[in-house]
Amino acid sequence: MNLAKAKLLIIMPVFILLTTSLGTRSILTFAQAQTTIKVEPASNEFGDSNGSLIVIPGTNFTVTVKIYDATALYGLDLKFKWNTTFLQYLSHSVRVPKDNNAEGVLWNSILNLADEVNTTAGTYWIACASMWPAPSFNGSGTVFTMTFEIAKQLYDNETAADSIETYLDFSSTDLAQYPAAEPINHNVETATVRIWTAKNAQSQSTQTLPYVIAGTLATAFIVATTTYFVRKRGRRENM
């Protein structure tokens, strides 16, 4: 066996090993999940296609804002928003840090920068960060939950649409990574709230009109009958 052939036999296995390793690393890199901020559940529906009335006030629901597949998360700054015409803020619960909330995000110690609700504008701003020597957060968890009440349902004499859709969305989202506060690229998935249009109030009044008339007539009959007998008794006593 000559020297060139011997070198080739040595180099080839090394080349195959290197290319296999690089290929595997590339596959793992591309397969890594993208960090995502989600509002859950993604779809919320109230009323129905028959035009049933929603109980207002009294129809409440809760959504959860979560971060999925974070790597070395050390800080967050989220500005959440909703439509105040149809949704009324009731309360919220922050799940930071994870030390105190099993389903939460970020580790103690925490620097709280913002936790502000503006019910007039329909916004919520939360900003916080871990402080050294806290470890960075990896994985998925809940940032906060928020409870709303349905504030308004349109009637079919107010809109031609079968329903309206309003959104639970963000005006901005920022995530920071340990140790250099580098921004974390991420996706955002918002939620919709669908409120079915109710039947025309006038139509509903028309449907109940026969019952109203019957009740009025019955009342009038009782009053008239009572009056008749009272007068008749009075005449007998005066005879």
C-alpha positions as CSV (number, residue, x, y, z in Angstrom):
1,M,0.0,0.0,0.0
2,N,1.5,3.4,-1.1
3,L,1.6,6.4,1.2
4,A,-1.1,8.4,-0.7
5,K,-3.5,5.6,-0.4
6,A,-2.8,5.2,3.3
7,K,-3.4,8.9,3.9
8,L,-6.7,8.7,2.0
9,L,-7.9,5.8,4.2
10,I,-7.2,7.8,7.3
11,I,-8.7,11.1,6.1
12,M,-12.0,9.7,4.7
13,P,-13.3,8.3,8.1
14,V,-12.4,11.6,9.7
15,F,-14.2,13.6,7.0
16,I,-17.3,11.4,7.2
17,L,-17.4,11.8,11.0
18,L,-17.1,15.6,10.7
19,T,-19.7,16.0,8.1
20,T,-22.1,13.8,10.0
21,S,-21.5,15.8,13.1
22,L,-22.1,19.1,11.4
23,G,-25.2,17.8,9.7
24,T,-26.6,16.6,13.0
25,R,-25.8,19.9,14.6
26,S,-27.6,21.8,11.7
27,I,-30.7,19.6,12.1
28,L,-30.8,20.2,15.8
29,T,-30.4,24.0,15.3
30,F,-33.3,24.1,12.8
31,A,-35.4,21.8,14.9
32,Q,-35.1,24.1,18.0
33,A,-38.5,25.6,18.8
34,Q,-39.0,29.3,18.3
35,T,-39.7,31.3,21.4
36,T,-43.4,32.4,21.4
37,I,-45.6,34.6,23.4
38,K,-49.2,33.3,23.4
39,V,-52.6,34.5,24.6
40,E,-54.7,31.5,25.6
41,P,-57.3,30.4,24.8
42,A,-56.9,31.7,21.3
43,S,-60.6,31.8,20.7
44,N,-63.4,33.0,23.1
45,E,-67.0,33.0,22.0
46,F,-70.1,34.4,23.6
47,G,-73.8,34.3,22.6
48,D,-74.8,32.1,19.6
49,S,-76.0,32.2,16.0
50,N,-79.7,32.2,17.2
51,G,-79.2,35.7,18.7
52,S,-79.5,34.8,22.3
53,L,-78.9,37.5,24.9
54,I,-75.7,37.5,26.9
55,V,-76.0,38.2,30.6
56,I,-74.6,41.7,31.1
57,P,-73.1,42.2,33.6
58,G,-72.1,38.8,34.7
59,T,-70.5,37.0,31.8
60,N,-66.8,36.7,32.7
61,F,-63.8,34.9,31.2
62,T,-60.1,34.6,31.9
63,V,-57.1,34.5,29.5
64,T,-53.5,33.5,30.2
65,V,-50.4,35.1,28.6
66,K,-47.6,32.5,28.3
67,I,-44.0,32.3,27.0
68,Y,-43.1,29.1,25.3
69,D,-39.6,27.6,24.6
70,A,-37.5,30.5,26.1
71,T,-33.8,30.1,26.3
72,A,-31.8,32.1,28.9
73,L,-34.7,34.5,29.5
74,Y,-33.7,37.2,32.0
75,G,-36.3,40.0,31.4
76,L,-39.5,40.9,29.7
77,D,-41.5,44.0,28.7
78,L,-45.1,43.4,27.4
79,K,-47.8,45.9,26.6
80,F,-51.2,44.2,26.3
81,K,-54.4,45.8,25.0
82,W,-58.1,45.2,24.5
83,N,-61.3,46.9,23.2
84,T,-63.0,48.7,26.1
85,T,-66.3,49.0,24.1
86,F,-66.9,45.3,24.4
87,L,-64.6,44.2,27.2
88,Q,-64.3,45.4,30.8
89,Y,-61.2,44.7,32.8
90,L,-61.9,43.0,36.2
91,S,-58.5,41.7,37.6
92,H,-55.2,40.2,36.8
93,S,-52.6,38.0,38.5
94,V,-48.9,38.1,37.8
95,R,-47.0,34.8,37.9
96,V,-43.5,36.1,38.3
97,P,-41.2,34.8,39.8
98,K,-41.3,31.1,39.3
99,D,-39.9,30.6,42.8
100,N,-43.4,31.5,44.1
101,N,-45.5,30.3,41.2
102,A,-44.9,26.8,39.9
103,E,-46.3,27.7,36.4
104,G,-44.5,31.1,36.3
105,V,-41.4,32.6,34.6
106,L,-38.1,34.2,35.7
107,W,-36.2,33.4,39.0
108,N,-35.7,35.5,42.1
109,S,-34.4,38.1,42.7
110,I,-36.8,40.2,40.6
111,L,-36.7,43.9,39.6
112,N,-40.3,45.0,39.0
113,L,-40.3,47.9,36.6
114,A,-44.0,48.2,35.6
115,D,-47.3,46.6,36.6
116,E,-49.8,49.2,35.3
117,V,-53.5,48.8,34.2
118,N,-55.2,51.6,32.3
119,T,-58.9,50.7,32.2
120,T,-59.8,53.8,30.2
121,A,-57.3,53.0,27.4
122,G,-57.7,49.3,27.7
123,T,-54.0,48.6,28.3
124,Y,-51.7,46.7,30.7
125,W,-48.0,47.1,30.9
126,I,-45.8,44.6,32.7
127,A,-42.0,44.9,32.8
128,C,-39.6,42.9,35.0
129,A,-36.2,41.3,35.1
130,S,-34.1,38.9,37.1
131,M,-31.1,40.3,39.0
132,W,-27.8,38.6,39.5
133,P,-27.1,36.0,40.8
134,A,-30.5,34.7,39.7
135,P,-30.2,31.9,37.1
136,S,-31.8,32.5,33.7
137,F,-35.1,31.0,32.8
138,N,-35.4,28.2,30.3
139,G,-38.6,26.6,29.1
140,S,-42.2,27.6,29.2
141,G,-44.4,29.4,31.7
142,T,-47.1,31.9,32.5
143,V,-46.5,35.6,32.8
144,F,-50.0,36.7,33.9
145,T,-53.7,35.9,33.8
146,M,-56.4,38.5,33.2
147,T,-60.2,38.4,33.8
148,F,-62.7,40.3,31.7
149,E,-66.4,40.9,31.6
150,I,-68.4,41.3,28.5
151,A,-69.5,44.9,28.5
152,K,-71.6,45.1,25.4
153,Q,-73.6,43.0,22.9
154,L,-74.9,44.6,19.7
155,Y,-78.4,44.0,18.4
156,D,-79.3,43.2,14.8
157,N,-80.8,46.7,14.3
158,E,-77.4,48.1,15.2
159,T,-75.2,46.0,12.8
160,A,-75.7,43.8,9.7
161,A,-72.9,41.5,11.0
162,D,-73.8,38.2,12.6
163,S,-71.1,38.8,15.2
164,I,-68.2,41.1,16.0
165,E,-64.7,40.0,16.7
166,T,-62.4,41.9,18.9
167,Y,-58.8,41.1,19.8
168,L,-56.6,40.6,22.8
169,D,-53.3,41.8,21.4
170,F,-50.0,43.5,22.2
171,S,-48.8,47.0,21.2
172,S,-45.2,45.8,21.9
173,T,-43.3,42.8,23.2
174,D,-39.7,42.6,24.3
175,L,-37.7,39.7,25.8
176,A,-34.1,40.0,27.0
177,Q,-31.5,37.2,27.3
178,Y,-28.8,36.6,29.9
179,P,-26.0,37.7,30.3
180,A,-25.7,40.6,27.8
181,A,-29.4,41.6,27.7
182,E,-29.5,40.6,24.1
183,P,-33.1,40.7,22.6
184,I,-34.7,37.3,22.0
185,N,-36.4,36.9,18.7
186,H,-39.9,35.6,19.2
187,N,-43.3,35.0,17.7
188,V,-46.5,36.5,19.0
189,E,-49.9,34.7,18.9
190,T,-52.9,36.8,19.9
191,A,-56.5,35.8,20.9
192,T,-60.0,36.7,19.5
193,V,-63.2,37.4,21.3
194,R,-66.3,36.7,19.3
195,I,-69.6,38.2,20.5
196,W,-72.7,37.1,18.6
197,T,-75.3,39.7,17.6
198,A,-78.5,39.6,19.6
199,K,-82.0,39.7,18.2
200,N,-83.6,43.2,17.8
201,A,-84.9,44.4,21.1
202,Q,-88.1,45.5,19.4
203,S,-88.6,42.0,17.9
204,Q,-88.1,40.6,21.4
205,S,-90.7,43.0,22.8
206,T,-93.1,42.0,20.0
207,Q,-92.7,38.4,20.9
208,T,-93.7,39.1,24.5
209,L,-96.5,41.5,23.6
210,P,-99.3,38.9,23.8
211,Y,-98.3,38.0,27.3
212,V,-98.2,41.7,28.3
213,I,-101.7,42.3,26.8
214,A,-103.1,39.1,28.5
215,G,-101.7,40.2,31.9
216,T,-103.1,43.7,31.5
217,L,-106.5,42.4,30.6
218,A,-106.6,40.0,33.5
219,T,-105.7,42.8,35.9
220,A,-108.3,45.1,34.5
221,F,-110.9,42.3,34.8
222,I,-110.1,41.7,38.4
223,V,-110.3,45.4,39.2
224,A,-113.6,45.8,37.4
225,T,-115.1,42.7,39.1
226,T,-114.0,43.8,42.5
227,T,-115.3,47.3,42.0
228,Y,-118.7,46.0,40.8
229,F,-119.2,43.8,43.9
230,V,-118.1,46.5,46.3
231,R,-120.6,48.9,44.8
232,K,-123.3,46.3,44.8
233,R,-122.7,45.6,48.5
234,G,-122.8,49.3,49.3
235,R,-126.2,49.6,47.7
236,R,-127.6,46.7,49.8
237,E,-126.4,48.3,53.0
238,N,-128.0,51.6,52.1
239,M,-131.4,50.0,51.4
